[in-house]
Amino acid sequence: MIMVRAIVRPEKSDEVLAALMDAGFPAVTKLSVAGRGKQRGIKIGEVTYDEIPKTMLISVVQDRDKDFVVETIMKTARSGAKGAFGDGKIFITPVEDVYTISSGVREGQEAAA
């Protein structure tokens, strides 16, 4: 299993969530976050905003679904055909174990999603 963490523009988050749901990946955690990328924030007039509001979407999927989920997020979160600075990032990390709190059951590699 892998964890997909996508940091996207807040105005794109509902669209990305809908695309993941339609693709069969409804289990997502959504967090409001703030940060900056290579552009080091944004300057409007004399005011520089070091931290830009973003949304982080977190989902755990089977290894075999990684490329499909990443492509779904990228297509949906991208601004326009070519994208733009600030569209976000996707981070992939391995998941060692998954436990269901209500039952206490450790889920197997194929059972978790």
C-alpha positions as CSV (number, residue, x, y, z in Angstrom):
1,M,0.0,0.0,0.0
2,I,1.0,3.6,-0.5
3,M,0.0,6.9,0.9
4,V,-0.7,9.7,-1.6
5,R,-0.5,13.2,-0.2
6,A,-1.6,15.8,-2.7
7,I,-1.3,19.5,-2.0
8,V,-3.6,21.4,-4.3
9,R,-5.2,24.8,-4.7
10,P,-8.2,25.1,-2.4
11,E,-10.5,26.0,-5.3
12,K,-9.6,22.7,-7.0
13,S,-10.0,20.4,-4.0
14,D,-13.7,19.6,-4.5
15,E,-13.1,18.8,-8.1
16,V,-10.3,16.5,-7.2
17,L,-12.4,14.8,-4.5
18,A,-15.2,14.3,-7.0
19,A,-12.8,12.8,-9.6
20,L,-11.4,10.4,-7.1
21,M,-14.9,9.4,-6.0
22,D,-16.0,8.8,-9.6
23,A,-12.8,6.7,-10.1
24,G,-13.6,4.4,-7.2
25,F,-11.4,6.0,-4.5
26,P,-13.8,7.6,-2.0
27,A,-11.5,7.3,1.1
28,V,-9.8,10.7,1.4
29,T,-8.7,12.9,4.3
30,K,-8.9,16.7,3.6
31,L,-6.8,19.3,5.5
32,S,-6.4,23.0,5.2
33,V,-2.7,23.8,5.1
34,A,-0.5,26.8,4.2
35,G,2.9,26.9,2.7
36,R,5.0,28.1,-0.2
37,G,6.9,26.4,-3.0
38,K,9.8,27.5,-5.2
39,Q,8.1,30.8,-5.9
40,R,8.6,31.7,-2.2
41,G,5.1,33.1,-1.7
42,I,3.5,35.9,-3.7
43,K,3.9,39.6,-3.8
44,I,0.9,41.8,-4.3
45,G,1.8,45.5,-4.4
46,E,4.0,46.1,-1.4
47,V,2.7,43.1,0.5
48,T,4.5,39.7,0.4
49,Y,2.5,36.7,1.4
50,D,5.0,34.0,2.5
51,E,2.4,31.3,3.1
52,I,-0.3,30.6,0.6
53,P,-3.5,28.7,1.6
54,K,-3.6,25.1,0.1
55,T,-5.5,21.9,0.7
56,M,-3.9,18.6,1.4
57,L,-5.7,15.5,0.3
58,I,-4.5,12.2,1.8
59,S,-5.4,8.7,0.6
60,V,-4.0,5.2,1.0
61,V,-4.3,3.0,-2.0
62,Q,-3.0,-0.3,-3.3
63,D,0.4,-0.1,-5.0
64,R,-1.2,-1.2,-8.3
65,D,-3.5,1.9,-8.2
66,K,-0.8,4.5,-7.6
67,D,-0.3,5.6,-11.2
68,F,-4.0,5.9,-11.9
69,V,-4.7,7.9,-8.7
70,V,-1.7,10.2,-9.3
71,E,-2.8,10.8,-12.9
72,T,-6.4,11.5,-11.8
73,I,-5.2,14.1,-9.3
74,M,-2.8,15.7,-11.7
75,K,-5.4,16.0,-14.5
76,T,-8.0,17.4,-12.2
77,A,-5.8,19.8,-10.1
78,R,-3.8,21.3,-12.9
79,S,-4.7,24.9,-13.9
80,G,-5.4,24.9,-17.7
81,A,-3.7,22.6,-20.2
82,K,-0.1,23.3,-19.2
83,G,-0.6,24.1,-15.5
84,A,0.8,27.0,-13.5
85,F,3.0,27.8,-10.5
86,G,1.2,27.0,-7.3
87,D,-0.8,24.1,-8.7
88,G,0.7,21.9,-6.0
89,K,2.7,18.7,-5.4
90,I,2.0,15.0,-4.9
91,F,4.0,13.0,-2.4
92,I,4.1,9.1,-2.4
93,T,5.2,7.1,0.7
94,P,4.9,3.4,1.5
95,V,2.5,2.4,4.2
96,E,3.7,-0.4,6.5
97,D,0.5,-1.3,8.4
98,V,-3.1,-0.3,8.6
99,Y,-5.3,-0.8,11.6
100,T,-9.1,-0.3,11.9
101,I,-9.7,1.4,15.2
102,S,-13.2,0.2,15.7
103,S,-12.4,-3.5,15.3
104,G,-8.7,-3.5,16.2
105,V,-8.1,-5.5,13.0
106,R,-4.8,-5.2,11.2
107,E,-5.7,-5.0,7.5
108,G,-3.8,-7.0,5.0
109,Q,-2.0,-5.5,2.0
110,E,-5.0,-6.4,-0.3
111,A,-7.8,-5.5,2.2
112,A,-6.9,-1.9,3.0
113,A,-7.9,1.0,0.8
